[in-house]
Amino acid sequence: MKSEHSVSSHLRLDTAEYDRTIRRLIPYYDESRGVQLDLLAAARLPANARIVDLGGGTGSLAEAALERFPQASVLVRDIDREMLEAARARLSRFGNRVEAEFGSFNDPLPPCDAVLAAFSLHHIPSLKEKSDVYGRIREALRPGGAFLNTDAVGGPFWLWLRDEWAVFMAGQGFSLDQAYQNLDDWATEDTYFSVGEELRAMEKGGFEEPECFWRRGPIAISGARR
């Protein structure tokens, strides 16, 4: 896995436009965000839970979690320094409830009550590396802690899912040709495994009962409790 990564170059986005543009690129973006936070609430973690936002980018997920859980704190970790600066500025109003630090998926995580990821772990290129990351997540979680990952998934119906994704982008102002080109460009760095492969990788990482909690088309939320 890379030691550094730039979302702005990968997606050809200006960092300041990221939050607006990502919703034109990713189907069910806001719906999946709401479900992910609802699942976190259902985990009934301590009110002062410590949450890690892994690959947290501009801090939009961290911001939503801090607003939803007013006594919780969040550590945003990312290897994109430009994104981290955007996250620090965005989250400064939360004071000492938030930290933003440079780090990769290879780095150990601090003890925490929850680990969240949204559209970041697809940068891990192999299932072996992914199971290692899941192992580090499980190790960091306190007993009863929760891991919730929202991401694109592939699998045996990937061609159909790819078409659905392209049609979504075409409905957001892209030409259909540009939509397919976007997907081809992202494929140079992104790897989408099937839900089954993701769950087996979590099991290899030590999680006992991983589940897919929600799915619409190419977007799924999976995770587990410790």
Solvent accessible surface area in square Angstrom, and as a share of the most:
residue,aa,sasa,rsa
1,M,64,0.29
2,K,123,0.52
3,S,85,0.55
4,E,87,0.39
5,H,28,0.12
6,S,41,0.27
7,V,22,0.12
8,S,23,0.15
9,S,80,0.52
10,H,21,0.09
11,L,28,0.14
12,R,140,0.51
13,L,19,0.09
14,D,82,0.42
15,T,18,0.11
16,A,97,0.75
17,E,78,0.35
18,Y,29,0.11
19,D,35,0.18
20,R,148,0.54
21,T,11,0.06
22,I,6,0.03
23,R,87,0.32
24,R,71,0.26
25,L,7,0.03
26,I,15,0.08
27,P,2,0.01
28,Y,60,0.23
29,Y,15,0.06
30,D,81,0.42
31,E,73,0.33
32,S,1,0.01
33,R,30,0.11
34,G,32,0.31
35,V,34,0.20
36,Q,1,0.00
37,L,13,0.07
38,D,76,0.39
39,L,44,0.22
40,L,5,0.02
41,A,38,0.30
42,A,74,0.58
43,A,9,0.07
44,R,213,0.78
45,L,32,0.16
46,P,75,0.47
47,A,64,0.50
48,N,110,0.56
49,A,5,0.04
50,R,49,0.18
51,I,3,0.01
52,V,0,0.00
53,D,2,0.01
54,L,4,0.02
55,G,15,0.15
56,G,11,0.10
57,G,10,0.10
58,T,8,0.04
59,G,0,0.00
60,S,13,0.08
61,L,5,0.03
62,A,1,0.01
63,E,33,0.15
64,A,22,0.17
65,A,1,0.00
66,L,1,0.01
67,E,99,0.45
68,R,104,0.38
69,F,43,0.18
70,P,95,0.60
71,Q,121,0.54
72,A,1,0.01
73,S,25,0.16
74,V,1,0.00
75,L,4,0.02
76,V,0,0.00
77,R,18,0.07
78,D,14,0.07
79,I,26,0.13
80,D,4,0.02
81,R,130,0.47
82,E,88,0.39
83,M,0,0.00
84,L,3,0.01
85,E,103,0.46
86,A,32,0.25
87,A,0,0.00
88,R,101,0.37
89,A,74,0.58
90,R,73,0.27
91,L,1,0.01
92,S,78,0.50
93,R,148,0.54
94,F,23,0.10
95,G,46,0.44
96,N,148,0.76
97,R,56,0.20
98,V,23,0.13
99,E,90,0.40
100,A,20,0.15
101,E,57,0.25
102,F,75,0.31
103,G,6,0.06
104,S,16,0.10
105,F,29,0.12
106,N,69,0.35
107,D,54,0.28
108,P,107,0.67
109,L,22,0.11
110,P,42,0.26
111,P,91,0.57
112,C,0,0.00
113,D,13,0.07
114,A,0,0.00
115,V,0,0.00
116,L,1,0.01
117,A,0,0.00
118,A,19,0.15
119,F,26,0.11
120,S,7,0.05
121,L,0,0.00
122,H,20,0.09
123,H,45,0.20
124,I,0,0.00
125,P,69,0.43
126,S,39,0.25
127,L,61,0.30
128,K,138,0.59
129,E,45,0.20
130,K,2,0.01
131,S,10,0.06
132,D,57,0.30
133,V,2,0.01
134,Y,0,0.00
135,G,21,0.20
136,R,59,0.22
137,I,0,0.00
138,R,64,0.23
139,E,134,0.60
140,A,9,0.07
141,L,2,0.01
142,R,100,0.37
143,P,123,0.77
144,G,31,0.30
145,G,2,0.02
146,A,3,0.02
147,F,0,0.00
148,L,7,0.04
149,N,5,0.02
150,T,1,0.01
151,D,7,0.04
152,A,6,0.04
153,V,7,0.04
154,G,5,0.05
155,G,26,0.25
156,P,127,0.80
157,F,143,0.60
158,W,63,0.22
159,L,136,0.68
160,W,156,0.55
161,L,3,0.02
162,R,51,0.19
163,D,64,0.33
164,E,45,0.20
165,W,3,0.01
166,A,0,0.00
167,V,93,0.54
168,F,50,0.21
169,M,0,0.00
170,A,36,0.28
171,G,65,0.62
172,Q,70,0.31
173,G,65,0.63
174,F,42,0.17
175,S,67,0.43
176,L,85,0.42
177,D,119,0.62
178,Q,64,0.28
179,A,0,0.00
180,Y,56,0.21
181,Q,87,0.39
182,N,5,0.03
183,L,9,0.04
184,D,67,0.35
185,D,40,0.21
186,W,10,0.03
187,A,66,0.51
188,T,115,0.67
189,E,59,0.26
190,D,14,0.07
191,T,40,0.23
192,Y,40,0.15
193,F,25,0.10
194,S,19,0.12
195,V,25,0.14
196,G,29,0.28
197,E,53,0.24
198,E,9,0.04
199,L,38,0.19
200,R,135,0.49
201,A,3,0.03
202,M,0,0.00
203,E,91,0.41
204,K,167,0.71
205,G,13,0.12
206,G,32,0.31
207,F,3,0.01
208,E,145,0.65
209,E,139,0.62
210,P,16,0.10
211,E,91,0.41
212,C,45,0.27
213,F,77,0.32
214,W,40,0.14
215,R,103,0.38
216,R,106,0.39
217,G,18,0.17
218,P,0,0.00
219,I,0,0.00
220,A,4,0.03
221,I,0,0.00
222,S,8,0.05
223,G,0,0.00
224,A,3,0.02
225,R,116,0.43
226,R,100,0.36
